Amino acid sequence: MPAKSHLLLTASVLSLTALLASCGRTAAPAASTAADSVLTVLQPGNATDAQLEAQYHGHLITRTPTFAVLTVSTDGARLAPLSTKVKVEKNHKVYRVNRGKGQSSQTASGSGSVNVWGNGSVNVWGNGSVNVWGSGSVNVWGNGSVNVWGNGRYETIPQNTNVWRQVSLDDVQAPERVGGTNTTVAIIDTGVDLDHPAFAGSFTNSSTWHDFVDGDSSPQDEGDLGSGLTGHGTEAAGIVAQVAPLARLMPLRVLGVDGTGDVASVAAAIVWATDHGANVINLSLGSDEPVTAVSQAIAYANSHGVAVVGAAGNAGTEGLDYPAAEFAGQPMNISVGSVSSADAKSAFSQYGAALELLAPGESVYGPAPQQRLASWSGTSMSAPVVAGGVALGMSVGATASQAAAALITTADNVNSVAGNSAYAGKLGSGRLNLSAAMTSLGH
């Protein structure tokens, strides 16, 4: 596992004040300052932004009624007043694409060699660009259903047929069932290929986009596929689009080409997504340690009815990456691990008592930069499968907590699958079953 709101005039003013107070603010998001530390102030009260910056010797990044985040230098961190309301933590390159011994691997169409993160071999299957987006495009019917299945095959990307049948997506996407309409999923990642034809008509208004790395409004997935973690965010967005093709995607860039990002960027992106209409936030990224700024941002999202889905991590060890490790017992949030096509825990997937759900995460195909198609493996791929599932649930009227509960409680138990017995009690409720979840929600 690689994120940026009457009868008397007095009554009107008070209403407006209350509305603004309930929203967060990301202060003129700029490029990541790569400051040494991030400082989280709980309950900042009535202090102005300038007063906070002066008091804590830092630069305000984002602020809500319940917390404020500032970046500070090492010297500034030493000067910060000691208080239980103030937490100073490392900022620079704390977050990363969920990488470990297995890391996120990729296989891409096109000419040339492709670097694979991990020990797998490179399989470049074709020369030149491969464009499946013309004849395989989504056909949205007039009644709001989506026709992407033909003769038992997923026509948009046939390579994913077995992946999607594993979670019963073929049943969910039957005519007149569920497509994810009227929902928005924020992809907080390396950015998204904004020009890929796979996303035509799928993005939110560009006024909701932001690049927290470069400090602009173009969260493009930069670099060359096969170099660094380029394509990671595009893949995550593409997976959500396959599961919930009628959902809108909000691209937010918080990770660089190397797949790492700062705490300040991730926290600000979560607040930004919440204030700009996201219903679901996908975090295919993680940290080795809990971070107050990000935990507070997620709590803020939850307080506005936004679900957050986090990848478990790819080190193959017990215990999850953060923030996913904190999601157990949080009804709007889901931690996600990976299974193989046979429902066995993926060798790279982290596990533990805090894990809540499993989803396919091996060789999942999706759009890649330069109008290409790529296959990735990792819990970073499992998380957007579930994020898309939450969007499906919310599209039929479920709240974030209701949709999350439906996915978790209807999962297929996989404890008896060969190889899984060693992880009893540490694989969550099982492998995602989208059809069962939608049925439990009355659809």
Beta strands, then each sheet from edge to edge (+ up, - down):
strand 1: 25-26
strand 2: 37-42
strand 3: 58-63
strand 4: 67-72
strand 5: 86-90
strand 6: 95-97
strand 7: 105-108
strand 8: 139-140
strand 9: 146-147
strand 10: 149-150
strand 11: 153-154
strand 12: 184-189
strand 13: 210-211
strand 14: 248-253
strand 15: 260-261
strand 16: 280-283
strand 17: 285-286
strand 18: 307-311
strand 19: 333-339
strand 20: 357-360
strand 21: 364-368
strand 22: 372-377
sheet 1: 1+ 3- 4+ 2- 5+
sheet 2: 15+ 6- 17+
sheet 3: 7+ 22- 21+
sheet 4: 8+ 9-
sheet 5: 10+ 11-
sheet 6: 13+ 14+ 12+ 16+ 18+ 19+ 20+
end
